[in-house]
Amino acid sequence: MDFPLIANQIWNSLTEFLSRLPPWIWFQAIATLLAAGIAVIGATIAAKAAYRNSARHWLQEVETQRQRARDAERERISGILHALREEILQLWLILAADLGAQIETLDLKRKPLPYWSYNQSYFSVFDRNAGAIGQIEDGQLRTCLVRTYMFAKRLVDQYQGYTRMDLRVPANANPATTGASADTTYALHAGALALVESYQALKKNIELLRNLLDAELGLKKTPLPFIDFTEEQGKKREG
């Protein structure tokens, strides 16, 4: 079988058939092909547009969810900052009411510091949320917060050691008559001086932390005793 010959005959027959077709059929065929091409192009463009719109909607939804997560995290951190602010300010108010006047006017020649019962279990807000402090965006606030609580815990630890001394005597007492050893008397003096230093460091850091927290949270300044006014001035204000 001669395939080239058969193919040539088929081609000649097809050519002869097409040559006999009237012009209007050619125009109709061309128009049909153009319409089909336009339809395919239009469908392709519509599909691409739909895909882009779907992708854009998906990206917008993802960004919306991310923004909601960021807002929720920001609200959580803000709530923690409010709680930390309240905890540290209440600590200072208690400290100022119980010991402020004695520490501010300490005279070792007269008497040692009074007994004060306080322990670190009261730092519950800080201890439970210490991990969240690293998520605070303001670096100065983050550092000041940690530093202030370190000073607060150090003061409490020092005062606990101070009050655990079995013998407490005034600085002007005679060890021979009271039975107090020179080492005990010296320890009371040295402990009191160390407490004063820690107290002053804590006072300075609480003032800075209060100002930073108020600025961060948009709160009005809370006056604090021995920082913004003395105990006598506070009584006059209340009166």
C-alpha positions in Angstrom: 0.0 0.0 0.0 1.4 3.4 -1.1 0.6 5.7 1.8 2.1 8.8 0.2 -0.1 8.3 -2.8 -3.2 7.9 -0.7 -2.4 10.9 1.4 -1.9 13.0 -1.8 -5.2 11.8 -3.2 -7.0 12.8 0.1 -5.3 16.2 0.1 -6.3 16.8 -3.5 -9.9 15.8 -2.8 -10.1 18.0 0.2 -8.6 21.0 -1.7 -11.0 20.5 -4.5 -13.9 20.3 -2.0 -12.9 23.4 -0.2 -12.4 25.3 -3.4 -16.0 24.7 -4.4 -17.3 26.2 -1.1 -19.0 29.6 -1.5 -17.3 32.7 0.1 -20.0 33.2 2.7 -19.2 29.8 4.2 -15.6 30.9 4.6 -16.6 34.1 6.3 -18.9 32.2 8.6 -16.1 29.7 9.5 -13.6 32.5 10.1 -16.2 34.3 12.3 -16.9 31.2 14.2 -13.2 30.6 14.8 -12.7 34.2 15.9 -15.7 34.0 18.3 -14.3 30.8 19.7 -10.9 32.3 20.2 -12.4 35.4 21.8 -14.5 33.2 24.1 -11.4 31.2 25.2 -9.4 34.3 25.8 -12.3 35.9 27.8 -12.7 32.7 29.8 -8.9 32.7 30.5 -8.9 36.3 31.6 -12.0 35.8 33.8 -10.4 32.7 35.4 -7.2 34.6 36.1 -9.2 37.6 37.6 -11.2 35.2 39.8 -8.0 33.5 40.9 -6.4 36.9 41.7 -9.5 38.0 43.6 -9.6 34.7 45.5 -5.9 35.0 46.4 -6.3 38.7 47.4 -9.3 37.8 49.6 -7.3 34.9 51.2 -4.3 37.2 51.9 -6.6 39.8 53.4 -8.2 37.2 55.6 -4.8 36.0 56.7 -3.7 39.5 57.5 -7.0 40.2 59.4 -6.4 37.1 61.5 -2.8 38.2 62.2 -4.0 41.7 63.1 -6.6 40.2 65.5 -3.9 38.0 67.1 -1.6 41.0 67.5 -4.4 43.1 69.0 -5.3 40.3 71.4 -1.7 39.9 72.4 -1.4 43.7 72.9 -4.5 43.7 75.1 -3.1 40.8 77.1 0.2 42.6 77.6 -1.6 45.8 78.5 -3.6 43.9 81.2 -0.4 42.4 82.6 1.1 45.9 82.8 -1.9 47.2 84.6 -1.7 44.4 87.1 2.1 44.8 87.6 1.7 48.6 88.1 -1.0 48.0 90.7 1.2 45.4 92.5 4.4 47.4 92.7 2.5 50.6 93.7 0.7 48.8 96.5 4.0 47.4 97.6 5.4 50.9 97.9 2.3 52.2 99.7 2.6 49.4 102.2 6.3 49.9 102.6 5.9 53.7 103.0 3.1 53.3 105.6 4.9 50.7 107.6 8.6 51.8 107.4 8.9 54.9 105.3 9.2 57.4 108.1 11.6 55.2 110.1 13.9 54.6 107.1 13.8 58.1 105.8 14.8 59.4 109.3 17.0 56.5 110.4 19.3 57.4 113.3 21.3 54.4 114.4 22.3 56.1 117.7 18.6 56.0 118.8 17.0 52.7 117.7 17.2 50.1 115.0 14.5 49.5 112.4 11.2 48.1 113.5 10.0 44.5 112.8 8.3 44.2 109.4 6.5 41.1 108.2 6.6 40.8 104.4 7.7 38.0 102.0 8.2 37.4 98.3 5.0 35.4 97.9 3.3 38.8 97.5 5.0 39.2 94.1 2.4 36.9 92.5 1.6 39.0 89.5 5.3 39.3 88.5 6.2 35.7 89.2 3.2 34.4 87.1 3.8 36.7 84.2 7.6 36.9 84.1 7.7 35.3 80.7 5.4 37.9 79.1 7.8 40.7 80.1 10.0 39.8 77.2 7.2 40.7 74.8 7.0 44.3 76.0 8.0 46.4 73.0 9.4 49.3 75.0 13.0 48.3 75.9 13.4 50.9 78.7 10.1 49.9 80.3 11.0 46.2 80.1 14.4 46.8 81.7 13.0 49.1 84.4 10.3 46.7 85.3 12.7 43.8 85.9 15.2 46.0 87.7 12.5 47.5 90.0 11.2 44.0 91.0 14.8 42.9 91.6 15.3 45.8 94.0 12.0 45.1 95.7 12.8 41.4 96.2 16.2 42.3 97.5 14.8 44.7 100.0 12.3 42.1 101.2 15.1 39.5 101.5 17.3 41.9 103.4 14.6 42.8 105.8 13.7 39.2 106.5 17.4 38.6 107.4 17.4 41.7 109.5 14.3 40.7 111.5 15.6 37.1 112.0 18.3 38.3 114.3 17.6 36.9 117.7 18.8 39.9 119.6 17.8 43.5 118.7 19.4 46.2 120.8 19.6 50.0 120.3 22.8 51.3 118.9 23.6 53.2 122.1 23.1 50.1 124.4 26.0 48.8 126.4 26.7 45.1 125.4 28.0 44.4 128.9 24.7 45.2 130.5 22.3 43.9 127.8 24.2 40.8 127.0 24.4 41.7 123.3 27.6 40.8 121.6 29.6 43.3 119.6 29.0 41.2 116.5 25.3 41.4 116.9 25.3 45.1 117.4 27.5 45.6 114.3 25.2 43.3 112.3 22.2 45.4 113.2 24.0 48.6 112.2 25.3 47.1 108.9 22.0 45.5 108.1 20.1 48.8 108.7 22.5 50.7 106.4 22.2 48.1 103.7 18.4 48.3 104.0 18.5 52.1 103.6 20.6 51.8 100.4 18.2 49.2 99.0 15.2 51.3 100.0 16.6 54.4 98.2 17.4 52.4 95.1 13.9 50.9 95.1 12.4 54.3 95.6 14.3 55.7 92.6 13.3 52.8 90.4 9.6 52.8 91.4 9.4 56.5 90.5 10.8 55.8 87.1 8.7 52.7 86.6 5.5 54.5 87.6 6.2 57.3 85.1 7.0 54.8 82.3 3.9 52.7 83.0 1.6 55.7 83.2 3.0 56.9 79.8 2.6 53.5 78.3 -0.9 52.9 79.6 -2.1 56.5 79.2 -2.9 56.8 83.0 -2.8 59.8 85.2 0.2 60.1 87.6 -0.5 58.4 91.0 1.2 60.5 93.7 3.3 58.3 96.0 4.5 59.0 99.6 8.2 59.9 100.0 8.5 60.1 96.3 6.1 62.9 95.4 5.3 64.1 98.9 6.3 63.4 102.5 4.1 61.6 105.1 3.2 65.0 106.7 2.3 66.5 103.3 0.1 63.5 102.6 -1.8 64.0 105.9 -2.3 67.6 105.1 -3.7 66.7 101.7 -6.1 64.2 103.3 -7.2 66.8 105.8 
